[in-house]
C-alpha cells in the first residue's frame, strides 16, 4: 500500500497491478483482508469498550477519557486531545496520554493555552472542511514549539458537514499515520459525535430540570419578599445552592446608581461590616465589577474579569456577578456568588441557569417595586407624602391596642387650617397645594420622630402622640404646632399667614376606639375654630356647645327655604371633540352676613344633622331645571351633581332622582351623579346596591377623586361605574413627569369601558400631557372656574367662537 502522500488533506492512492503475478495479487489481497479484519476487530473492541462505559454513566468525561487513551495507544502517538465547539468557541474538553496518565500541570497549561490562544490551525481547517487532516511533519508554530508537536492527525467529531469538534492526535516524534489508523480515528470521531449529542441532550434535560427546580424555589421564597434587598438575598441564596458556592453578597441600588444596602452570607461579621462601610453611598458603576455588570447588563463569570478589588473586598476569585435590572429603574441590585478558589464556572449549564435566574429575579423585583409603590400610594397622601387617613386609622388602632394593654395614655391632635379657602379662591389651587406641602413640612419639623403625622384630606391634618401623651403633653405639642404655623409660610415668593385650629382628644379620657377619638378631636377642632381660641381639648361641654350654637347648623334649613343657596357650574372639555358637552353643579351659600360660603363650610354640617337629604334634593332639582332651560334654548349639556355618603346610604335616593328627572324632562343619561371613594366605603354593600338601581334608571355614575382613598384599579371592576375622575395630585406640574400613573389608571379604566376625566387642571400647558395619557375629559381652572348660569352662557358663547379658554378674572 502507498503511504500517505506529502502533507495536507488525507487521500488514498492506488497500487499498480500490471506487473504482478496472480500469486502476488492473491498474497496482497489476503494480506489486505487480514489487515482489514484486524482493523475491524480493533474498532469493534474500542467501540464496545466505549459503549460499556457510556452505559454506566451520564457524564461524557469518562467516555472521552477512555477514547483518548485507547486511541493514543492504537495510533502509537504521544497524546490525543479533544476540542469541542460550544457557543462558537473551541473548548479543550479532554487530553490523555498513551499510558493512560494525565499530567495535571500539562493539562492545565494546555487548557489555559487554548483559552488564551487561537486553536491549532489544523483544528480550524478540519472544522471548515469536515475531512481529516494529516501532518506527518507538523509545521512550526506556537503550539509545536510549546508542546513539542512533531506529527499531527486531526479528524472531525460527529457529522462531517456540521462537526461538533475535532479529535486531535499528536506525537512528539515524527511518525506516519497509516490509512487504517486514519479510518479508525474517523470512525471514532463519528462515534464520539453521537455520544456528545446524547450527552448534551441529557445535559439540556438536566438543565431544564435545574431551571424548573430553582425557579420554583426562587418564586416560593420571593413571594414573601417585600423589598428589593429581600429579592436579591433570595436570588443569592438560590443561585449559591444551585451552583455549589458558599459565599454570597447582595447589593441594592437607588435611582442615582448609589449602593443603599449590603447583605451577605458565608462571611464573618467583621468582613461584612468592612465591605458595608466601603460600599454604602458609593456609586456602583465606580466599582470594578459593578461598572462591568452595569455596562454589559448580563451575568458575568468573575474569573473572566477578576479585578483585584473584588478579590480583596469580597474574598471571591471565582463565581458569578448577577445584575438585577428593572425597566422602571434600570440597575436595581447586584448579586455576587462564589468562592475563594479560582475554579471555572463557565459551563453551558451554569450560563443557562444563571441567565435564567437573572431574568426571573428582574421580573420579581419589578413586581416587588410595583407592590412597594402601590403600598406607598395606598398608605400615603400624594400631595404631602404624609400618611393618609386609612394608614393613620391603622396606626391609631394598633396604638390603642398597645396602650390598653400597658395602661399608657395617647393623644390625637386634629388640625384644620384657617383661611385656606381664601388662599385657594384668590391665588388658585396650585398655590394652595404648595401651601399644604409647606404646612406638612412645618408641622413635621416640630414633632418627634415617634409621632405619627397624616393628612386626612383637604386642609385637615392629624397627629398621634404615643409618648408624653396625657392632656398636658398634648397641649404642649399643640402649642408648638400653633406657634410654628403662626409664622408666615413662603410659597411662590409670597409670604402667607395661615394659622390653624387644633382639637385634642386623649385615651382613655375621651374614648377607647379610633372612631371615637377622631370624632371628638374633630368636635374640639370645630370648637377651636368657632371660638378662635386656637387649641381646644375635648370635654362634654364641646358637645353641648356644638348642639346649641345658633349658627350655621341651625341656619341651613332657612337657607334652603329662602333661596340663599346658589349653584355655580364648571365646564368639562371633551378632548376628542374639543367641545364643552357637560358641566358640574357646585353649590354655594350666599350667607346674608358671612358672604359666599364654600361647600366644605356647610355640607359636613348637613351630613352630621341629616339635612343632607334636603340639600341634595334642592341641588338636584335646581341643576336639572337649569339643564332643561339650557336644553330649551338649544344648549344640550350633560349635568353632573355630587352626592354624599349619607345620600348613598338613603334607600329613597333612586326614587328622588326619578322624580327630579321627571319634573325637569331631562333624559336620565344626561345626568351624572358623582361620589367619592370614601362615600362608597362607608357602607360598601348598601352603596353598591343603590348605585346599581341608579344605573338601571339610565343615570351615569362617576367616581370622584379616584386614587386618593381606599380603592385600587382592580376595585373599579366591582362597581357599577361609567366614569372615573382622577385627582389632580397625580398630574404633578403638568409636564407629564407623573403621567405613567395616570396612563396606567386610564388604560385599566378604558379596558373596563369607563370614561376618564382629569380634574383640577390648573395650567393650559397640561392639555397635551392630559390628552397623550388617554384622558377623555378635562376640568379645572385652566379651562374655567365655576361660574353662575348667566356667566357660563357668556363663556360658552365665547368658547364657540374662539375655541380657547378665556384668561381667568381674579
Secondary structure, DSSP 8 states (H G I E B T S, - for coil): -----SSEE--------TT--HHHHHHHHHHHHHHHHHHHHHHHHHHHHHHHHHHT-S-SHHHHHHHHHHHHHHHT-SEEEEEEEETTEEEEEEEEETTS---HHHHHHHHHHHHHS---HHHHHHHHH-S-EEESS---SHHHHHHT--EEEEEEES-GGG-SEEEEEEESS-----HHHHHHHHHHHHHHHHHHHHHHHHHHHHHHHHHHHHHHHHHHHHTT--SHHHHHHHHHHHHHHHHT--EEEEEEE-TTSBEEEEEEESS-HHHHHHHHHHHTTSBGGGSHHHHHHHHH-S-EEGGGS--HHHHHHH--SEEEEEEEEETTTEEEEEEEEEESS------HHHHHHHHHHHHHHHHHHHHHHHHHHHHHHHHB-TTT-SB-HHHHHHHHHHHHHHHHHHT--EEEEEEEESSHHHHHHHH-HHHHHHHHHHHHHHHHHTS-TTSEEEEEETTEEEEEE-SS-SHHHHHHHHHHHHHHHHS-EEETTEEE---EEEEEEEETTS-SSHHHHHHHHHHHHHHHHHHT-SEEE--HHHHHHHHH--SHHHHHHHHHHTT-EEEEEEEEEETTTTEEEEEEEEEEEEETTTEEE-GGGTHHHHHHHTTHHHHHHHHHHHHHHHHHHHHHTT---EEEEE--HHHHT-TTHHHHHHHHHHHHT--GGGEEEEEEHHHHHHTHHHHHHHHHHHHHHT-EEEEEEETSSS--GGGGGGS--SEEEE-GGGTTTSSSTTHHHHHHHHHHHHHTT-EEEE-----TTHHHHHHHTT-SEE-STTT---B-HHHHHHHHHHHHHH-S------
